[in-house]
């Protein structure tokens, strides 16, 4: 008879547990940081976006279109109810302002030529 034995598993060392614990704590801290600091600020001619370590500034006069955000991937957004800001040439960012109607009105007050697509409920 031929017997095949499974190789013995190496025991998880305390160092491995510490690495796993450290990675978990880092991930939770990063997510917490993003949840507590996500903001969209319209300041003069700029839209400033921040979420955790991510910081962006978009010139409002470069915004060409605002549409419903349908992609569920990565975004500076805490909600799946998103709007997409199109700016520059072929650039866009998904955001989820707490009050989309007020946000869109504030953008339109500074850039009245921005096209609003598929967001009639926010006009």
N, C-alpha and C positions, 0 to 999 in steps of 0.2 A: 504494500500500500504506500502511496505517496501522500505525504502530509505537507500542506502549505500553511505556514504560520504567518499571521499578519504581523508586520513590524510593530514593535512596542512604541507607543506614543511617548514623545518626550513630555515630561511634566512641565506645566506652565510655571515659569520662574517668577519670583517676586518682581524682578526687573520688568518682565513682560507685562505684569499686572499694572505696574506704575506707568508704563508707556500708554497702555490702553486707558487707564484712568485719566492721565494727563490729556490725551487726545479728546476724550469725552468732555472734560471740563473746559478745554479750549473751545470746542464746538458749541457747547451751551453758552459760554460767555460771548462768543461771536454772534450767535443768533439773538441773544438777549440785547446786545449792543445795537444790533440792527433794529430790533423791535422798539427800542426806547429812543432812538435818535432819527428815525426816518422823518424827513420833512421836505417840503417844497416851498421855497420862499421866492416871491416875486419882489425884486428889489431894483427899482428904477428900470433900466433897460435889460435886466438879466433875470433869468429863471435859475435859481440855485437849488440843486438837488443834493440831499445827503442821506445816507443810510449806513450806519456803522462806519467802516473805513472808506466807503465810497463817497467821493465828492465830485460833483459836476456843475458846470456853469454853461448855460445855453443863452446866447443873445436872443432876446425876444423877437427882434426883427429878422432873425434867421428861421423862425418857426413858419412853416408853410401850410401845415395841415394838422388837425386834431381829429382822431377817429377812435372808434371803439377798439380796445385792445383785445384781441382774440387768442393770442398766443399765451400759453400757460407756463412758459419757461421762465428763465431768470429775468428779474425786473427789480427796479427800486420801488416795490409795491408790497403792501402788507395784505392786500385783498385780491381776489380773483376778478373783482369788478374794476377793470382797468381802462384807462384811456391811453392812447398812443400819441405821443408828440413827435411829429415829423419835422425835421429841421435840416438845414444845409442840403447837401446833395446826397440822397440815399441814406440818410441817418435817421434813426428813430429811437425812442426810449419809452418803455411802459411805466406808467405811474398810477397810483390810486389815491387821489386827493380825497379827504374826508367829505368835502362838499364840491363835487365835480362842476355843478352849475356855477357856483361862485368863482371857482378856479378858471373856467372857460371864459366867463364874463370879464375877469381881470385881465386875461391874455388879450381878449378882443378889444378891451379899452385901450391897450397899448399898441396892438397890431390888428387893426380892423380888417385887413386883407387876408387873415388866416381863414382857410377853408375848414368848415366844420362838417364832417362826414358821419352819417349814421348815428348821430347823437341828438336827434330832435328833442328828446326829453330834457336836455340840458341847456337849450337855447333860452 
